[in-house]
Amino acid sequence: MNTTFLRQAIYSAVTAMILGLAMGCNSSSPQSSPSPTMTNANPTTQPQLPAKQQVSGNPLQGFTLANIAISTPNQERMINWYTEVLGFRLVEKSEGAGGIKLAMIEKDGIQIDLIQPLKIQPLAKPQDPPMHLETPGIRNLVFWVDDLKAAEASLKAKKVPLLFESFYVEGIRTTISAFRDPDGNLVALWQKRTANKQ
C-alpha cells in the first residue's frame, strides 16, 4: 500500500474524530445546538456577569439607585418645572402599556421617571414639615448642593415659594431649605458639609 496515501487516510480519520469529540462536548445534539448569534439575539436578555463576579459574598454587589418614579396628572408641567427650575434635562419620552406616558429626566447622574397614567387619584392636601412625616411612604426628595444660598436665590428668581430657607438642623449637621414641585411633592436642598463639619 502507498505509505503517503495511508498517512493521509490516518490524518483524515483522526481529524474527523477530534472534530466529532469537540462538537459532542458542546452539545449532545448538534442539530439543536444554537449558534452564539442566535443565543444572544433576544434584545431583552440582560448581559451576564463573568462567573467570578456572580459568586460573591454580597448578593447586592453593584447596588445603585436606577431612578425615582413619580406619578403625575400632568407630565408636561412636571417636565417643564424640573428642567427649568432644577436644571434637569429630558432624556427620553415613550408610551407604556395601556397608554401610560413615560418621561425620563436626568441631572448629574440622578434620574427621575415622570409617569402619567390614564387614571389617577386626586392628590391629598400635602402637609408641611414636620407633619408630613405622619403619613407613611417616601416623603420628599433631597438633593445636596454646593452653595445653598445661591440655590435659594435662583429659586426665588424663578418664583418658587420656599417653605423655609437656610435652616440649620442639628441632627444632620447642615443647613437646608424646602419647597414643592407643581404636584405638591416636597423637595429639599441640603448644603454639602465641609470636611471639618462632618
ROSE-4610 file (N, C-alpha, C; in Angstrom, 1 decimal, always signed):
// ROSE-4610
residu = [M/M/M/N/N/N/T/T/T/T/T/T/F/F/F/L/L/L/R/R/R/Q/Q/Q/A/A/A/I/I/I/Y/Y/Y/S/S/S/A/A/A/V/V/V/T/T/T/A/A/A/M/M/M/I/I/I/L/L/L/G/G/G/L/L/L/A/A/A/M/M/M/G/G/G/C/C/C/N/N/N/S/S/S/S/S/S/S/S/S/P/P/P/Q/Q/Q/S/S/S/S/S/S/P/P/P/S/S/S/P/P/P/T/T/T/M/M/M/T/T/T/N/N/N/A/A/A/N/N/N/P/P/P/T/T/T/T/T/T/Q/Q/Q/P/P/P/Q/Q/Q/L/L/L/P/P/P/A/A/A/K/K/K/Q/Q/Q/Q/Q/Q/V/V/V/S/S/S/G/G/G/N/N/N/P/P/P/L/L/L/Q/Q/Q/G/G/G/F/F/F/T/T/T/L/L/L/A/A/A/N/N/N/I/I/I/A/A/A/I/I/I/S/S/S/T/T/T/P/P/P/N/N/N/Q/Q/Q/E/E/E/R/R/R/M/M/M/I/I/I/N/N/N/W/W/W/Y/Y/Y/T/T/T/E/E/E/V/V/V/L/L/L/G/G/G/F/F/F/R/R/R/L/L/L/V/V/V/E/E/E/K/K/K/S/S/S/E/E/E/G/G/G/A/A/A/G/G/G/G/G/G/I/I/I/K/K/K/L/L/L/A/A/A/M/M/M/I/I/I/E/E/E/K/K/K/D/D/D/G/G/G/I/I/I/Q/Q/Q/I/I/I/D/D/D/L/L/L/I/I/I/Q/Q/Q/P/P/P/L/L/L/K/K/K/I/I/I/Q/Q/Q/P/P/P/L/L/L/A/A/A/K/K/K/P/P/P/Q/Q/Q/D/D/D/P/P/P/P/P/P/M/M/M/H/H/H/L/L/L/E/E/E/T/T/T/P/P/P/G/G/G/I/I/I/R/R/R/N/N/N/L/L/L/V/V/V/F/F/F/W/W/W/V/V/V/D/D/D/D/D/D/L/L/L/K/K/K/A/A/A/A/A/A/E/E/E/A/A/A/S/S/S/L/L/L/K/K/K/A/A/A/K/K/K/K/K/K/V/V/V/P/P/P/L/L/L/L/L/L/F/F/F/E/E/E/S/S/S/F/F/F/Y/Y/Y/V/V/V/E/E/E/G/G/G/I/I/I/R/R/R/T/T/T/T/T/T/I/I/I/S/S/S/A/A/A/F/F/F/R/R/R/D/D/D/P/P/P/D/D/D/G/G/G/N/N/N/L/L/L/V/V/V/A/A/A/L/L/L/W/W/W/Q/Q/Q/K/K/K/R/R/R/T/T/T/A/A/A/N/N/N/K/K/K/Q/Q/Q]
num = [1/1/1/2/2/2/3/3/3/4/4/4/5/5/5/6/6/6/7/7/7/8/8/8/9/9/9/10/10/10/11/11/11/12/12/12/13/13/13/14/14/14/15/15/15/16/16/16/17/17/17/18/18/18/19/19/19/20/20/20/21/21/21/22/22/22/23/23/23/24/24/24/25/25/25/26/26/26/27/27/27/28/28/28/29/29/29/30/30/30/31/31/31/32/32/32/33/33/33/34/34/34/35/35/35/36/36/36/37/37/37/38/38/38/39/39/39/40/40/40/41/41/41/42/42/42/43/43/43/44/44/44/45/45/45/46/46/46/47/47/47/48/48/48/49/49/49/50/50/50/51/51/51/52/52/52/53/53/53/54/54/54/55/55/55/56/56/56/57/57/57/58/58/58/59/59/59/60/60/60/61/61/61/62/62/62/63/63/63/64/64/64/65/65/65/66/66/66/67/67/67/68/68/68/69/69/69/70/70/70/71/71/71/72/72/72/73/73/73/74/74/74/75/75/75/76/76/76/77/77/77/78/78/78/79/79/79/80/80/80/81/81/81/82/82/82/83/83/83/84/84/84/85/85/85/86/86/86/87/87/87/88/88/88/89/89/89/90/90/90/91/91/91/92/92/92/93/93/93/94/94/94/95/95/95/96/96/96/97/97/97/98/98/98/99/99/99/100/100/100/101/101/101/102/102/102/103/103/103/104/104/104/105/105/105/106/106/106/107/107/107/108/108/108/109/109/109/110/110/110/111/111/111/112/112/112/113/113/113/114/114/114/115/115/115/116/116/116/117/117/117/118/118/118/119/119/119/120/120/120/121/121/121/122/122/122/123/123/123/124/124/124/125/125/125/126/126/126/127/127/127/128/128/128/129/129/129/130/130/130/131/131/131/132/132/132/133/133/133/134/134/134/135/135/135/136/136/136/137/137/137/138/138/138/139/139/139/140/140/140/141/141/141/142/142/142/143/143/143/144/144/144/145/145/145/146/146/146/147/147/147/148/148/148/149/149/149/150/150/150/151/151/151/152/152/152/153/153/153/154/154/154/155/155/155/156/156/156/157/157/157/158/158/158/159/159/159/160/160/160/161/161/161/162/162/162/163/163/163/164/164/164/165/165/165/166/166/166/167/167/167/168/168/168/169/169/169/170/170/170/171/171/171/172/172/172/173/173/173/174/174/174/175/175/175/176/176/176/177/177/177/178/178/178/179/179/179/180/180/180/181/181/181/182/182/182/183/183/183/184/184/184/185/185/185/186/186/186/187/187/187/188/188/188/189/189/189/190/190/190/191/191/191/192/192/192/193/193/193/194/194/194/195/195/195/196/196/196/197/197/197/198/198/198]
x = [+0.8/+0.0/+0.9/+0.5/+1.2/+1.2/+2.4/+2.5/+2.0/+2.2/+1.7/+0.2/-0.5/-1.9/-2.4/-1.6/-2.0/-1.9/-0.9/-0.7/-1.8/-2.2/-3.3/-4.6/-4.9/-6.1/-6.2/-5.0/-5.0/-5.2/-4.6/-4.7/-6.1/-6.8/-8.2/-9.1/-8.8/-9.7/-9.5/-8.3/-8.0/-8.6/-8.5/-9.1/-10.6/-11.2/-12.7/-13.1/-12.3/-12.6/-12.5/-11.4/-11.2/-12.4/-12.7/-13.8/-15.1/-15.3/-16.6/-16.6/-15.5/-15.4/-15.7/-15.1/-15.3/-16.8/-17.4/-18.8/-19.7/-19.3/-20.0/-19.9/-18.8/-18.6/-19.5/-19.7/-20.5/-22.0/-22.4/-23.8/-24.0/-25.0/-25.3/-26.1/-26.7/-27.4/-27.0/-26.1/-25.5/-26.6/-27.6/-28.6/-29.4/-29.5/-30.3/-29.5/-28.1/-27.3/-27.4/-27.8/-28.0/-26.6/-26.5/-25.3/-25.2/-23.9/-23.8/-24.6/-24.8/-25.6/-27.0/-27.6/-29.0/-29.2/-28.2/-28.3/-28.5/-27.8/-27.8/-28.8/-29.6/-30.5/-31.6/-32.0/-33.1/-32.6/-33.2/-32.7/-33.0/-33.9/-34.3/-33.4/-32.5/-31.6/-30.6/-30.5/-29.5/-28.2/-27.1/-25.8/-25.4/-24.7/-24.3/-22.9/-22.8/-21.6/-20.7/-19.3/-18.4/-18.7/-18.4/-18.7/-18.1/-16.8/-16.1/-16.9/-17.6/-18.4/-19.7/-20.3/-21.5/-21.5/-20.3/-20.1/-19.5/-20.3/-19.9/-20.6/-19.9/-20.5/-21.5/-21.6/-22.6/-23.5/-24.7/-25.6/-26.0/-25.9/-26.3/-25.1/-24.0/-22.8/-23.2/-22.7/-23.0/-24.4/-25.0/-26.3/-26.3/-27.0/-27.1/-28.5/-28.8/-30.2/-30.3/-31.3/-31.6/-32.3/-33.5/-34.3/-35.3/-35.9/-37.0/-38.3/-39.3/-40.5/-41.6/-42.1/-43.1/-44.3/-45.5/-46.7/-47.3/-47.8/-48.2/-49.5/-50.4/-51.5/-51.2/-50.0/-49.7/-48.2/-47.8/-46.4/-45.7/-46.3/-45.6/-45.3/-46.2/-45.9/-44.8/-44.7/-43.6/-42.2/-42.3/-41.0/-40.5/-41.4/-41.0/-40.4/-41.1/-40.6/-39.3/-39.1/-37.8/-36.7/-37.0/-35.9/-35.6/-36.6/-36.4/-36.0/-36.5/-36.2/-35.0/-34.9/-33.8/-32.7/-32.9/-31.8/-31.7/-32.7/-32.8/-32.9/-32.5/-32.7/-33.6/-34.4/-35.2/-34.4/-34.4/-33.6/-34.4/-35.7/-36.5/-37.9/-38.8/-40.3/-40.7/-41.7/-42.2/-43.6/-44.2/-45.5/-45.5/-46.0/-46.0/-47.3/-47.5/-48.7/-49.9/-51.0/-52.2/-52.2/-51.3/-51.2/-50.6/-49.9/-49.2/-48.1/-48.0/-46.9/-45.7/-44.5/-43.3/-42.3/-41.6/-40.6/-39.5/-38.2/-37.1/-36.3/-36.1/-35.2/-34.0/-32.9/-31.7/-30.9/-30.2/-29.3/-28.2/-26.9/-25.8/-25.9/-26.4/-26.5/-27.7/-28.6/-29.8/-30.9/-31.7/-32.7/-34.1/-35.0/-36.4/-37.3/-38.2/-39.1/-40.5/-40.9/-42.2/-43.3/-44.2/-45.2/-46.6/-47.3/-48.7/-49.6/-50.3/-51.3/-52.6/-53.4/-54.7/-55.6/-55.6/-56.4/-55.5/-55.8/-55.0/-56.0/-55.7/-56.5/-56.2/-57.2/-56.9/-55.9/-55.0/-53.9/-54.5/-54.0/-54.4/-53.7/-54.2/-53.6/-52.2/-51.1/-49.8/-49.7/-49.0/-48.7/-47.3/-47.1/-45.8/-45.0/-43.7/-42.8/-43.0/-43.0/-42.6/-43.8/-45.1/-46.3/-46.3/-45.6/-45.6/-45.1/-44.3/-43.8/-44.8/-46.0/-47.0/-47.7/-47.5/-48.0/-46.9/-47.2/-46.1/-45.8/-44.6/-44.1/-43.0/-42.5/-41.5/-42.0/-41.4/-42.0/-41.4/-40.2/-39.6/-38.3/-38.0/-36.7/-35.7/-34.5/-33.4/-32.2/-31.7/-30.5/-29.5/-28.2/-27.1/-26.8/-26.4/-25.9/-24.6/-23.8/-22.5/-22.7/-23.7/-24.0/-25.4/-25.9/-27.4/-27.9/-27.1/-27.6/-27.8/-26.9/-27.0/-28.2/-28.4/-29.6/-30.9/-30.9/-32.2/-32.4/-31.4/-31.6/-32.1/-31.6/-32.1/-33.5/-33.9/-35.3/-36.3/-35.8/-36.6/-36.8/-35.7/-35.8/-36.8/-37.0/-37.9/-39.3/-39.5/-40.8/-41.2/-40.3/-40.6/-40.7/-41.9/-42.0/-41.3/-40.5/-39.7/-40.5/-40.6/-41.3/-40.5/-39.2/-38.2/-36.8/-35.9/-34.6/-33.5/-32.3/-31.1/-31.4/-32.1/-32.5/-31.5/-30.8/-29.8/-30.5/-30.2/-30.7/-29.6/-29.6/-28.5/-28.4/-29.5/-29.4/-28.6/-28.7/-28.0/-26.7/-26.5/-25.3/-25.2/-26.3/-26.2/-27.4/-27.3/-28.4/-29.2/-30.5/-31.4/-32.5/-33.1/-34.3/-35.3/-36.5/-37.5/-38.6/-39.1/-40.2/-40.9/-41.9/-42.7/-42.6/-42.8/-42.9/-44.4/-44.7/-46.1/-47.2/-46.8/-47.8/-47.8/-47.0/-47.0/-46.0/-45.2/-44.2/-43.1/-42.7/-41.8/-40.4/-39.6/-38.2/-37.4/-36.2/-35.3/-33.9/-33.3/-31.9/-31.0/-30.0/-29.1/-27.7/-27.2/-25.8/-24.8/-23.9/-22.9/-22.0/-21.8/-20.9/-19.5/-18.7/-17.3/-16.6/-15.4/-14.7/-14.6/-14.4/-14.3/-15.6/-16.7/-18.0/-18.7/-18.1/-18.7/-18.6]
y = [-1.2/+0.0/+1.2/+2.3/+3.5/+4.2/+4.4/+4.9/+6.4/+7.1/+8.5/+8.5/+7.6/+7.5/+7.1/+6.2/+5.6/+6.8/+7.6/+8.7/+9.7/+10.0/+10.9/+10.4/+9.1/+8.5/+8.5/+8.2/+8.2/+9.6/+10.6/+12.0/+12.5/+12.1/+12.5/+11.9/+10.6/+9.9/+10.5/+10.8/+11.4/+12.8/+13.6/+14.9/+14.9/+14.0/+13.9/+13.4/+12.5/+12.1/+13.2/+14.1/+15.2/+16.2/+16.5/+17.4/+16.9/+15.6/+15.0/+15.1/+14.8/+14.9/+16.3/+17.3/+18.7/+19.1/+18.7/+19.0/+18.3/+17.1/+16.4/+17.0/+17.7/+18.4/+19.6/+20.2/+21.5/+21.2/+20.0/+19.7/+18.3/+17.7/+16.3/+16.1/+17.1/+17.1/+18.2/+18.0/+19.1/+19.9/+19.2/+19.9/+20.9/+20.7/+21.6/+22.6/+22.6/+23.5/+24.9/+25.9/+27.2/+27.9/+28.7/+29.4/+30.5/+31.0/+32.2/+33.4/+33.6/+34.7/+34.6/+33.4/+33.2/+33.2/+32.8/+32.8/+34.2/+35.1/+36.5/+37.4/+36.8/+37.6/+38.3/+37.8/+38.5/+39.8/+41.0/+42.2/+42.5/+41.7/+41.9/+41.1/+40.3/+39.5/+40.4/+40.3/+41.2/+40.6/+41.4/+40.9/+40.1/+39.0/+38.2/+38.6/+38.7/+38.9/+37.7/+37.9/+36.7/+35.9/+34.6/+33.7/+34.1/+34.7/+35.1/+36.2/+37.1/+38.2/+37.7/+36.6/+36.1/+35.5/+34.8/+34.2/+35.2/+35.7/+36.8/+36.6/+37.1/+37.1/+38.1/+39.1/+40.2/+40.0/+39.5/+39.3/+40.6/+41.8/+43.1/+43.9/+43.2/+44.0/+44.8/+46.0/+46.9/+47.6/+47.5/+48.1/+49.6/+50.1/+51.6/+52.0/+53.2/+53.7/+53.9/+53.3/+53.4/+54.7/+54.9/+56.1/+56.3/+57.4/+57.7/+57.9/+57.1/+57.2/+58.1/+59.1/+60.0/+59.9/+59.5/+59.5/+60.9/+61.4/+62.8/+62.9/+63.8/+64.0/+64.9/+65.6/+66.5/+66.4/+65.4/+65.2/+66.4/+67.0/+68.2/+69.3/+69.5/+70.6/+70.2/+68.9/+68.5/+68.5/+68.1/+68.1/+69.6/+70.5/+71.9/+72.4/+72.1/+72.6/+72.1/+70.7/+70.1/+70.5/+70.8/+71.2/+72.7/+73.5/+75.0/+75.4/+74.8/+75.2/+74.5/+73.2/+72.5/+72.1/+72.3/+72.1/+70.7/+69.9/+68.5/+68.6/+67.5/+67.5/+66.3/+66.5/+65.4/+64.4/+63.2/+62.1/+61.4/+61.0/+60.2/+60.3/+60.2/+60.1/+58.9/+58.1/+56.9/+56.7/+55.6/+55.2/+53.8/+53.6/+52.2/+51.5/+50.3/+49.5/+50.3/+50.2/+50.8/+52.3/+52.9/+54.3/+55.1/+54.5/+55.3/+56.1/+57.4/+58.2/+58.2/+57.9/+57.8/+58.9/+59.5/+60.5/+60.4/+60.2/+60.1/+61.4/+62.0/+63.2/+62.9/+63.7/+63.4/+64.7/+64.6/+65.7/+65.1/+65.3/+64.8/+63.4/+62.5/+61.1/+60.7/+61.7/+61.4/+61.3/+60.2/+60.1/+60.0/+60.7/+60.7/+60.3/+59.3/+58.8/+59.4/+60.4/+61.0/+60.2/+59.7/+58.8/+59.4/+59.4/+59.9/+58.8/+58.2/+57.1/+57.7/+56.8/+57.2/+57.7/+57.1/+57.5/+57.7/+58.7/+59.0/+59.5/+59.1/+59.6/+61.0/+61.8/+63.2/+63.2/+64.3/+64.4/+64.9/+64.3/+64.8/+66.0/+66.9/+68.1/+67.8/+68.3/+67.9/+68.6/+68.0/+68.5/+69.1/+70.2/+70.8/+70.1/+70.2/+69.6/+70.2/+69.5/+68.0/+67.1/+67.7/+66.9/+65.9/+66.2/+65.4/+64.0/+63.9/+62.6/+61.6/+62.2/+61.3/+60.4/+60.7/+59.8/+58.9/+57.6/+56.6/+56.7/+56.3/+56.3/+57.3/+57.4/+58.3/+59.7/+60.5/+61.8/+63.0/+62.9/+64.0/+63.6/+64.5/+64.3/+65.2/+64.8/+65.6/+65.6/+66.8/+66.9/+67.7/+67.3/+68.0/+69.2/+70.3/+71.4/+72.0/+72.5/+73.1/+74.5/+75.2/+76.6/+76.8/+76.6/+76.6/+78.0/+79.1/+80.4/+80.8/+80.4/+80.6/+79.9/+78.6/+77.8/+78.5/+79.0/+79.7/+80.9/+81.7/+82.9/+82.6/+81.4/+81.0/+80.6/+79.9/+79.5/+80.7/+81.7/+82.9/+83.7/+83.7/+84.4/+83.7/+82.4/+81.7/+81.6/+82.4/+82.5/+81.2/+80.5/+79.2/+79.6/+79.4/+79.7/+78.7/+79.2/+78.4/+78.2/+77.0/+76.7/+77.2/+77.0/+77.6/+77.6/+78.5/+78.6/+78.7/+78.2/+78.3/+77.9/+76.8/+76.3/+75.3/+75.5/+74.6/+73.5/+72.2/+71.1/+70.3/+70.4/+69.8/+68.3/+67.6/+66.2/+65.7/+66.5/+66.2/+67.1/+68.0/+68.9/+69.7/+70.2/+71.0/+71.9/+72.9/+73.8/+73.4/+73.5/+73.0/+74.1/+73.8/+74.6/+73.6/+74.0/+73.1/+73.9/+73.2/+73.8/+72.7/+73.0/+71.9/+72.0/+70.9/+70.9/+71.2/+71.3/+71.6/+70.7/+69.4/+68.4/+68.4/+69.2/+69.3/+68.4/+67.7/+66.8/+67.7/+67.3/+68.1/+67.8/+68.9/+68.8/+69.6/+69.1/+69.7/+69.8/+70.9/+71.1/+71.1/+70.4/+70.3/+70.9/+71.8/+72.3/+71.2/+71.0/+70.0/+70.3/+69.4/+69.6/+69.7/+70.6/+70.6/+69.6/+69.3/+68.2/+68.4/+69.6/+69.9/+69.9/+69.8/+69.8/+68.4/+67.5/+66.2/+65.4]
z = [+0.0/+0.0/+0.0/-0.7/-0.8/+0.6/+1.2/+2.6/+2.6/+1.6/+1.6/+1.7/+0.9/+0.9/+2.3/+3.0/+4.3/+5.3/+5.3/+6.2/+6.1/+4.8/+4.6/+5.1/+4.9/+5.4/+6.9/+7.6/+9.1/+9.6/+8.9/+9.3/+9.2/+8.1/+7.9/+9.0/+9.3/+10.3/+11.7/+12.0/+13.4/+13.5/+12.4/+12.4/+12.5/+11.8/+11.9/+13.3/+13.9/+15.3/+16.3/+16.2/+17.1/+17.0/+15.7/+15.5/+16.0/+15.9/+16.4/+17.9/+18.6/+20.0/+20.5/+19.8/+20.2/+20.1/+19.0/+18.8/+19.9/+20.2/+21.3/+22.6/+22.9/+24.2/+24.3/+23.1/+23.1/+23.2/+22.6/+22.6/+22.3/+23.0/+22.8/+21.5/+21.0/+19.8/+18.9/+18.0/+17.2/+16.4/+16.0/+15.2/+16.0/+17.3/+18.2/+18.9/+18.6/+19.3/+18.7/+19.4/+18.9/+18.6/+17.6/+17.4/+18.4/+18.6/+19.6/+19.2/+17.9/+17.4/+17.8/+17.6/+18.0/+19.5/+20.3/+21.7/+22.2/+21.7/+22.1/+21.3/+20.5/+19.6/+20.3/+21.5/+22.2/+22.8/+22.4/+22.9/+24.3/+24.9/+26.3/+27.2/+26.7/+27.5/+28.2/+29.5/+30.2/+30.1/+30.0/+29.9/+31.2/+31.0/+32.1/+32.6/+34.0/+34.6/+34.5/+34.4/+34.5/+35.7/+35.6/+36.7/+38.0/+37.9/+39.1/+39.8/+39.1/+39.7/+40.2/+39.6/+40.0/+41.4/+41.7/+43.0/+44.0/+44.9/+45.7/+47.1/+48.1/+49.5/+49.6/+48.7/+48.8/+47.5/+47.7/+46.5/+45.9/+46.6/+46.1/+45.7/+45.3/+44.9/+43.6/+43.6/+42.5/+42.6/+43.9/+44.1/+44.0/+43.1/+42.9/+42.6/+42.8/+42.5/+41.0/+40.4/+39.0/+38.7/+39.3/+39.1/+40.2/+40.3/+41.2/+40.4/+40.6/+39.8/+40.5/+39.8/+40.3/+39.4/+40.0/+39.2/+39.2/+38.1/+38.0/+37.1/+37.4/+36.5/+35.3/+35.3/+34.3/+34.0/+33.1/+32.9/+32.3/+31.3/+30.7/+31.6/+32.6/+33.6/+34.5/+34.8/+35.7/+34.9/+33.6/+32.8/+32.8/+32.5/+32.4/+33.7/+34.8/+36.1/+36.4/+36.3/+36.7/+35.8/+34.6/+33.7/+33.8/+34.0/+34.1/+35.5/+36.5/+37.9/+38.5/+38.3/+38.9/+37.9/+36.7/+35.7/+35.2/+35.4/+34.8/+33.3/+32.6/+31.1/+30.7/+29.7/+29.3/+28.5/+28.9/+28.3/+27.2/+27.6/+26.7/+27.1/+26.1/+26.3/+25.5/+26.1/+25.5/+26.0/+25.5/+26.0/+26.4/+27.6/+28.2/+27.9/+28.5/+28.3/+28.8/+28.0/+28.3/+28.1/+27.4/+27.1/+28.2/+29.1/+30.2/+29.5/+29.9/+29.4/+30.3/+29.7/+30.5/+30.0/+30.9/+30.6/+31.6/+31.1/+32.0/+31.9/+33.1/+33.1/+34.0/+33.8/+34.4/+34.7/+35.9/+36.2/+37.1/+36.7/+37.5/+37.9/+37.0/+37.3/+38.0/+38.4/+39.1/+38.1/+38.0/+37.1/+37.8/+37.2/+37.7/+36.6/+36.8/+35.8/+36.1/+35.3/+35.4/+34.7/+35.4/+34.8/+34.9/+33.8/+33.7/+33.3/+34.2/+33.9/+33.3/+32.7/+32.2/+33.3/+34.4/+35.5/+36.8/+37.5/+38.7/+39.8/+41.1/+42.2/+42.5/+43.0/+43.4/+44.4/+44.3/+45.3/+46.6/+47.7/+49.0/+49.3/+50.2/+50.5/+51.3/+50.7/+51.4/+52.7/+53.6/+54.9/+54.9/+55.6/+55.7/+56.8/+56.7/+57.7/+59.0/+60.1/+60.2/+60.1/+60.0/+60.0/+58.8/+57.7/+56.5/+56.9/+57.9/+58.3/+58.9/+59.3/+59.9/+58.8/+57.6/+56.5/+56.0/+56.1/+55.7/+54.2/+53.9/+52.5/+52.3/+51.0/+50.7/+50.8/+51.6/+51.9/+51.2/+50.7/+50.0/+49.2/+48.3/+47.5/+48.1/+48.3/+49.0/+48.0/+47.7/+46.9/+47.6/+47.6/+48.1/+47.1/+47.6/+46.7/+47.3/+46.4/+46.9/+47.6/+47.1/+47.7/+47.9/+49.1/+49.4/+49.2/+49.6/+49.4/+48.0/+47.1/+45.7/+45.1/+45.6/+45.1/+45.5/+46.7/+47.2/+46.4/+46.1/+45.3/+43.9/+43.3/+42.0/+42.0/+43.1/+43.2/+43.4/+44.2/+44.4/+43.0/+42.3/+41.0/+40.0/+40.2/+39.4/+40.0/+41.1/+41.7/+42.4/+42.9/+43.7/+45.1/+45.7/+47.2/+48.0/+49.0/+49.9/+51.2/+51.6/+52.9/+54.0/+53.9/+54.8/+54.1/+54.6/+53.9/+54.9/+54.5/+55.3/+56.8/+57.0/+58.3/+58.8/+59.9/+60.3/+61.2/+60.8/+61.5/+62.2/+63.5/+64.3/+64.0/+63.9/+63.7/+62.4/+61.4/+60.2/+59.9/+60.9/+60.9/+59.6/+59.1/+57.9/+57.8/+56.9/+56.6/+55.4/+55.5/+54.5/+54.1/+53.0/+52.5/+51.9/+51.8/+51.2/+50.4/+49.5/+48.6/+47.9/+47.1/+46.5/+44.9/+44.3/+42.8/+42.5/+41.2/+40.8/+41.3/+41.6/+42.1/+43.6/+44.3/+45.7/+46.4/+45.6/+46.2/+46.9/+48.1/+48.9/+48.3/+48.1/+47.6/+48.6/+49.0/+49.9/+49.3/+49.6/+49.3/+50.6/+50.6/+51.7/+51.3/+52.2/+52.0/+52.2/+51.2/+51.4/+52.6/+53.4/+54.6/+54.2/+54.8/+54.6/+55.5/+55.1/+55.8/+57.3/+57.8/+59.2/+60.0/+59.2/+59.9/+59.8/+59.2/+59.1/+60.4]
